[in-house]
Amino acid sequence: MARERKFSTEELFQATKPILLEHGYEGFTFSLLAGRMNVSRGALYKYYENKDELIIDFMIYEMEQYLLELKKIVNHASFESQFDFLFDVMFKRTEVPHLIGVAQQIPVNSNSTVRERKERLDQLHLDMYKYLQDFIDIGRKEGKLKTHIPDGLMLGIIFQSIAIPNHFGVPQSEWVRSIKEILSRGMFEIK
């Protein structure tokens, strides 16, 4: 009997990500993951009891990595500098909203481990919005953001901007610059 290849949790997560992005929650299986990693399904079950536990741990890992980057927003003093930084982070990790959508499909009643870890993931999501709330507060303090527009709407539009399909193949730098311009100055020519 051949010895099973050992792998790290990070290797496991690196192999998990493209499968989730391509197949989503429903299409994700240990068989696909085992094939990608060139290990047996049994090797995966040594790490995780089921796909829900694996996916929720993967999402916690992804959100922690995202928050490590996002926390650096405080290193930028002005709102405009923070705005540029936020877009750099978002467009470097455009898959995050899709993965959050995948995580929302995980049934929290599958077992107590998943339920507890889902609570941790929800807390990380709230932490992300805390950093972004500080960003909004600075924008208002500096008089850059309109006070009558709800915070959640502004944050939602900013985050959803990475989901806008680029059907015409506009170069990425021009695409990001144009989205930033629309969000910061609008799209109407003022005469």
Backbone torsions as a table, in degrees:
resi	resn	phi	psi	omega
1	MET	NA	129.3	-178.1
2	ALA	-74.2	146.4	176.7
3	ARG	-74.3	142.4	179.7
4	GLU	-75.4	137.4	178.1
5	ARG	-68.4	133.7	177.1
6	LYS	-85.8	150.8	178.8
7	PHE	-149.7	155.7	-179.6
8	SER	-88.2	164.9	175.9
9	THR	-62.4	-37.8	179.2
10	GLU	-63.1	-41.1	176.3
11	GLU	-62.2	-40.3	178.2
12	LEU	-61.1	-45.1	179.6
13	PHE	-67.6	-37.6	178.0
14	GLN	-63.1	-34.2	178.0
15	ALA	-79.2	-29.4	-179.7
16	THR	-68.1	-42.6	-173.1
17	LYS	-54.5	-54.2	-178.1
18	PRO	-64.5	-30.1	178.7
19	ILE	-68.1	-43.9	177.9
20	LEU	-63.5	-40.9	-179.7
21	LEU	-66.4	-35.7	-178.0
22	GLU	-83.6	-41.6	-171.2
23	HIS	-108.4	-14.1	-178.2
24	GLY	72.9	-175.8	-178.2
25	TYR	-62.8	-50.3	-175.5
26	GLU	-62.7	-36.9	-176.3
27	GLY	-85.3	-9.6	-179.3
28	PHE	-74.4	128.2	176.7
29	THR	-137.0	156.9	174.3
30	PHE	-64.9	-29.1	178.0
31	SER	-62.9	-46.3	177.7
32	LEU	-61.2	-44.5	-178.7
33	LEU	-65.0	-44.5	179.2
34	ALA	-61.0	-41.8	178.1
35	GLY	-62.6	-42.2	179.9
36	ARG	-64.8	-36.3	-176.6
37	MET	-91.2	-6.9	-178.3
38	ASN	59.7	47.3	176.0
39	VAL	-134.2	171.3	176.9
40	SER	-82.5	157.8	174.7
41	ARG	-60.3	-35.4	178.9
42	GLY	-58.8	-34.5	178.1
43	ALA	-63.5	-35.6	179.4
44	LEU	-70.2	-36.8	-179.4
45	TYR	-68.4	-15.4	173.9
46	LYS	-70.7	-24.2	-179.4
47	TYR	-95.2	-41.7	-173.3
48	TYR	-137.7	140.4	179.5
49	GLU	-70.9	-33.9	-178.5
50	ASN	-156.6	172.5	-176.6
51	LYS	-66.7	-30.0	179.9
52	ASP	-63.0	-43.4	178.3
53	GLU	-63.9	-42.6	178.9
54	LEU	-63.0	-50.0	-176.2
55	ILE	-63.6	-40.3	-179.0
56	ILE	-67.9	-39.5	176.1
57	ASP	-65.9	-39.3	176.4
58	PHE	-60.3	-44.4	-178.9
59	MET	-66.3	-37.6	175.6
60	ILE	-61.1	-45.4	177.8
61	TYR	-58.6	-48.2	-179.1
62	GLU	-62.2	-44.3	-179.7
63	MET	-66.6	-38.0	177.2
64	GLU	-63.3	-41.3	177.5
65	GLN	-64.1	-42.8	179.3
66	TYR	-62.9	-43.8	-179.8
67	LEU	-66.9	-33.8	175.8
68	LEU	-58.3	-40.4	177.1
69	GLU	-71.9	-46.0	-175.4
70	LEU	-64.0	-32.8	180.0
71	LYS	-59.5	-25.8	-178.7
72	LYS	-70.4	-5.4	178.5
73	ILE	-60.5	-30.3	-179.2
74	VAL	-69.3	-15.2	177.8
75	ASN	-74.6	-6.8	-178.9
76	HIS	-108.2	119.1	-171.0
77	ALA	-72.3	-45.0	-173.9
78	SER	-90.9	158.2	177.9
79	PHE	-60.8	-44.8	-178.4
80	GLU	-62.4	-38.5	176.7
81	SER	-65.2	-40.3	177.4
82	GLN	-66.5	-39.1	178.1
83	PHE	-59.2	-47.5	178.1
84	ASP	-62.3	-44.0	179.8
85	PHE	-61.8	-44.8	-179.7
86	LEU	-58.5	-43.9	179.1
87	PHE	-65.9	-38.3	177.0
88	ASP	-59.6	-45.9	179.8
89	VAL	-64.8	-46.3	-177.4
90	MET	-62.4	-44.9	-175.8
91	PHE	-81.5	-10.2	171.4
92	LYS	-81.2	-27.4	-176.9
93	ARG	-127.9	60.4	-175.6
94	THR	-66.4	-15.3	-177.7
95	GLU	-79.1	-13.5	-174.4
96	VAL	-56.8	-49.2	179.4
97	PRO	-60.3	-37.2	178.1
98	HIS	-63.9	-43.7	179.9
99	LEU	-66.2	-35.5	176.2
100	ILE	-62.5	-39.9	176.6
101	GLY	-62.1	-38.8	177.1
102	VAL	-63.3	-46.0	-178.2
103	ALA	-62.0	-30.8	179.9
104	GLN	-69.0	-15.2	179.1
105	GLN	-85.2	-11.3	-178.1
106	ILE	-69.9	122.8	178.3
107	PRO	-69.3	120.2	-176.2
108	VAL	-72.4	-14.1	-179.7
109	ASN	-92.3	11.4	-177.9
110	SER	-66.9	-40.4	171.1
111	ASN	-168.2	171.7	-174.9
112	SER	-67.2	-32.8	178.7
113	THR	-62.3	-46.9	179.6
114	VAL	-63.6	-42.8	-179.3
115	ARG	-60.1	-46.2	-179.9
116	GLU	-64.7	-42.8	-178.7
117	ARG	-71.6	-30.1	176.5
118	LYS	-65.8	-37.4	175.9
119	GLU	-63.0	-40.1	176.9
120	ARG	-63.1	-43.7	179.1
121	LEU	-63.4	-41.6	177.7
122	ASP	-61.2	-39.1	178.5
123	GLN	-65.5	-39.8	177.6
124	LEU	-62.9	-38.3	177.6
125	HIS	-62.6	-42.1	177.3
126	LEU	-65.2	-38.8	177.2
127	ASP	-60.4	-40.0	178.2
128	MET	-59.7	-45.2	-179.6
129	TYR	-68.3	-25.7	176.2
130	LYS	-65.3	-44.7	177.1
131	TYR	-62.1	-39.3	-178.9
132	LEU	-73.2	-30.8	175.8
133	GLN	-64.7	-40.1	176.4
134	ASP	-60.7	-38.8	177.5
135	PHE	-61.8	-45.9	178.2
136	ILE	-62.7	-43.4	-179.0
137	ASP	-60.8	-41.1	178.0
138	ILE	-64.8	-42.3	178.3
139	GLY	-60.0	-38.7	178.2
140	ARG	-71.8	-42.1	-179.7
141	LYS	-61.0	-39.4	179.8
142	GLU	-81.5	-1.4	178.7
143	GLY	74.3	22.5	-178.9
144	LYS	-91.8	-22.2	-178.1
145	LEU	-115.4	142.3	177.6
146	LYS	-69.4	135.4	-175.1
147	THR	-77.9	-20.6	-176.2
148	HIS	-86.1	-8.6	179.2
149	ILE	-88.2	125.7	-178.5
150	PRO	-59.4	141.5	-179.6
151	ASP	-55.0	-47.4	-177.5
152	GLY	-59.8	-36.2	178.4
153	LEU	-67.3	-45.0	178.5
154	MET	-60.2	-48.3	-179.3
155	LEU	-63.8	-40.3	178.7
156	GLY	-61.5	-44.4	179.6
157	ILE	-64.9	-42.9	178.3
158	ILE	-58.7	-50.1	-177.3
159	PHE	-68.9	-34.9	179.6
160	GLN	-73.9	-15.4	-179.6
161	SER	-63.0	-24.8	179.1
162	ILE	-76.2	-13.1	179.9
163	ALA	-91.4	-2.5	-179.7
164	ILE	-68.4	122.4	-178.0
165	PRO	-71.2	137.8	179.2
166	ASN	-98.1	72.0	-175.5
167	HIS	-64.2	-25.6	-174.6
168	PHE	-98.4	6.1	175.2
169	GLY	66.4	33.9	176.7
170	VAL	-61.5	134.7	178.3
171	PRO	-53.2	140.9	-173.2
172	GLN	-52.6	-45.7	-177.2
173	SER	-63.2	-40.5	178.3
174	GLU	-68.2	-39.0	179.4
175	TRP	-60.1	-50.7	-178.9
176	VAL	-64.5	-43.9	179.4
177	ARG	-60.1	-41.3	-179.8
178	SER	-67.5	-40.5	177.1
179	ILE	-63.1	-44.4	178.2
180	LYS	-59.8	-41.0	-179.9
181	GLU	-65.2	-44.0	178.8
182	ILE	-61.6	-43.4	-179.4
183	LEU	-68.3	-35.4	-175.3
184	SER	-91.2	-28.0	-175.4
185	ARG	-127.1	-4.7	-177.2
186	GLY	84.8	178.2	-179.2
187	MET	-114.1	-0.9	178.9
188	PHE	-89.4	138.4	171.7
189	GLU	-75.9	124.4	178.5
190	ILE	-94.1	120.1	-177.6
191	LYS	-111.5	NA	NA
